[in-house]
C-alpha cells in the first residue's frame, strides 16, 4: 500500500493555519503534500519513513544534495560566532570574488535574499541606468513575484482599442499601469523580437530573459535568436537581464556564456546559497554603479535586513567551491545519459513523452515532440493529467519528480540512479498504456 498517514495528518493540521494548507503555491498536492522529515545526500525521507530519490532538490537549489558535510562543518562553526550583523563580513567578499571570477557578465554584485529580489533590483537598475520604465519578457517564463516580473507570465491579449499585444496581469486587481510597462514576447521567435523591440525601443529599459526558461518548458534557445537579441538590444540601447536564478547550474561559467548571450545584468540565486536563502544581482560595473558609487547617493537604494547574511554567504561559497569544473562536467554527462535514455524509451514504446533540458537539468513533457516554443510546451488538460500520473507513479516507486517544472541531478547521484529513474520510466510506459484515457 502507499498510505502515508503522517503526511495526511500534517496536511490536515496545515489546512487550519495556512490558506490551501501550504505556505507556497508550488507545493505538489496529490492528494496531500509529502512532508519531509530529513534529507540525506541524494535522498529525502518523508514523515512516514519512505525514502525517495530527490530529483527536485528544492526546485534545483541543491548541487550536492542534502547534508553536504563541508557545508555543515563551515556553517556549524559560523553559528557559534553569530548569524547576522549590521556590519559587513569577510564572507560576502569571498562569495562575491568566486562569482565574479567564474561568471563573465558579473563584474560586480549585490547580495539579496531571494531570486525574486534579485530580479526586482535588476529591473530597477536597468530603469535607473536607461531612464526608461518598461521591460520586455517572454510569455510563460517564471521570474519570481515582483509585479513587473510576473506580469505577462501567464500570457497576453490583443487590446480592442489599439490592437497592440498587452501583458496579462498576474493576479486579480493588479493595477493596469503595471501591464502598461511590460512588453510580452515569444521565446525563440526572431521576427517577433525584431518587431517588438523596435516598436517599443524608446520605453524599454531591458529585456528580461531566462536563457532556458524552465516554467515555459525548459526550452533550448536557438542560436540565431540569441544573436539577434544581442544585436537588437545593442542597437536600441536596451539592456539585457539574464535571469540565471535557475540556469546558472548549467555550467562553471553559467548559462549565458554557454549560449552566447551577452547580458548587461545577471541574476543568480538557488545554488549560490548552498541551501540557504539567497539572491544576487550582478553585471557590468557602470550599470551596477546605480547601487552606489564613491560618495554619491545611489540612484537605486538597495538594503535588506538579511542581505549578505554570513550563513548564506559561507554555505554558498563552500557549495560553489566544491562545484569544480570537473563536477559540472560529470553532472552534465549524467544528465545527457538520463535525457537520452528517457527519450529512447519514449520512442521504443511509441509513447507520447519527450524530454528537454541541458547539463544537470531535465524536464519530461507528456508530448510526443520536444517543444521549442512556449505555445508548444503549454500542457493540455490531458497532458497535465498524464504528467501527474507519471509523477505519482514515480513517487510510489521512491522517486521525487516535479510534474510541471525542471528536475535536476545532484553530485551524490551516480549511474545507478540514472538506471533506476530509467527503469521506473520504462515500467510506467509498459504498465500505463492507457495514456489517452487518463
Ligand atoms: N527567476 C527564476 C528564473 C527562477 O527560477 C526563480 C525561482 N524558481 C526565481 C526567479 C525566483 O526566485 P526565488 O524563489 O528565490 O524568489
Boltz pocket constraint, residues with backbone or C-beta under 6 A from the ligand:
constraints:
  - pocket:
      binder: B
      contacts: [[A, 59], [A, 113], [A, 114], [A, 115], [A, 116], [A, 117], [A, 119], [A, 142], [A, 143], [A, 144], [A, 145], [A, 210], [A, 214], [A, 243], [A, 244], [A, 245], [A, 246], [A, 247], [A, 269], [A, 270], [A, 278], [A, 279]]
      max_distance: 6.0
